[in-house]
Amino acid sequence: MFHKLFVDHPRAVNETYGEHWLVANRFGVLMILAGLGAIVHGFIPGLMTRTGSNMIRKLHGEMTNRQPRVPAPAKPSAQPRGEWQLEYEI
């Protein structure tokens, strides 16, 4: 059980537990800050107009660049084009 909770996933993404903790917590804090910016934007639409979307793009780029490359599937996906789909795990 210990390995499943603390070792398996960090190893699967080629990190130690400590490295994974730092990366995951950094991402979490940045998402919270961007979320607060989005809340401010909801109240005052002229403020922080790009804060949330810029952070999403930044974190998505970082996350996809960190992931090991997986060969493309042989068959086209059943997922309709243009719809968002999970490409990675934190």
N, C-alpha and C positions, 0 to 999 in steps of 0.2 A: 504494500500500500504506500509506503514511504516513497519508493521509486516512482510510482504512478503520479503521486502528488507533487513531488519536488525535483525529480531528475529526468523523467522520460521526455517531457515536452521541451525543456531547455536544450537537451541533447539533440532532439529532433530538428531544432532550428540552429544547431551548431553553436550553442552558448553554454556557459556555466550558469549555475543558479544565480550567482551575483550579477553577471552580465545581463541575464534576462530580467532580473528584478529592476536594475537601473533603466533598461530600455522600456519595459512595461510601465514603470512609474512615471518616466518622463512623458511617454505618450499620454498617459492618463491625466497628468497635470495640464499638459497642453490642451487636451480636449475639454477639460473643465474650464480653463481660461477662455477658450474659444466659445464655449457654451454660455459663459457669463457675458461675453461680448454680444452674442446673439440675443440674449435676454435684454440687454441695454438697447440693442437695435430694435427690438420689438416695441419698446416703450418710446424710443426717440428714433424714428426711421432714418433721419439724416446722419446719425452717428453709426460708426462701425459697420458700414454697408457691405464690406467685403471680408470682415474678420473671420467669420465662421467658414465661408467657402474657401478662403485662402488657406486656412489651417487644414481643412479636409484635404485639399490638393497636396499640401506640403507633406502631411503625414502619410497619405496614400503613396506618394512618390517614394518616401523613405521606406515604407513597409515593403512595397513591391521590389525595390532595389535590394533589400536585405534577404529576400526569400531565394532559396535555391531554385534554379530553373527546372521546370518539369516539362518534358516533351509534350507538344500539343496532342490532343486526342485525335485518333484516326478518323472518327466520324464527327460530323457537325453536331453541336450541342442541341438539345431539345429546347434550350432557353431561347426565347425570341430575341432577335438583335435589338440593341439599344437599351435593354433592361440591365440594371445593375446586378452583379452577381459576386458572391464572396470569392476572393482570389487568394486569401491568406488568413492566418490566425495569429492573434497576439499571444 
